[in-house]
Every structure is written in structure tokens, then in C-alpha cells.
Amino acid sequence: MSDFRKIARVEDVPDPGKMVFEIDERLIVLVHVGGDFFCIDDVCTHDGGPLGDGQLCDHQLACPRHGARFDVRSGKALTMPATEDTVAHQVKVVDGDVYVKLNVD
Ligand code: FES
């Protein structure tokens, strides 16, 4: 069971931009693009590459290791060599504070 946790201020993450955070020993990437925030695991499903070090292009984040692209809105794997989606987490913004709720069982 996970609740929303405040992890940043809106102005902490440039638009477009991204930042890696750790919650409960889990690394996540907070993405700011087009005025909206999204959050996915900092883990590429191909071979564990750090997505937070990858290049952001619109709503796609490319793994820095072999280039698989993920949709930051859903965690969906868009291109090879990744075939499995990564985990997307819920984000909300209240009074300029950014909150994330981990998607855990
Ligand atoms: S580890 Fe991400 S594409 Fe290979």
C-alpha cells in the first residue's frame, strides 16, 4: 500500500526535463513535459538500464544503453530491444508541489 508523497516543487524540474528520485529504495524518474508531470521506474526492462540518464523527446524517454524507447505517460515499451513495459506511477500537482504514488502491489 502506497500513498502520495511529495517529492519536488514544480520549478525543481525544467520543462522539458527529468529528475531521478528514490522512494522506498525504488528509483523513479519524474518527467516534466508540456506542462504535465509523469513518473516511471528508472529501470529499462531490456537489461536494467537507467532511464533517468536517457534522452527525452516529447513523451518518449530513450534508454541510454541500447536505445529502447518508453512512453513516459504509460511506461509502455515502444521500440526494441525492450519488449516489456516499465512501471508507471501516479503523479499529482497541488499548490506547486509534485506528489508521486508508487504503483506497487
Ligand atoms: S538496457 Fe535499455 S535498451 Fe538495453
Residues whose N, C-alpha, C, O or C-beta is under 5 A from the ligand:
A	BS01	FES	C44 H46 D47 G48 G49 C63 R65 H66 G67 A68
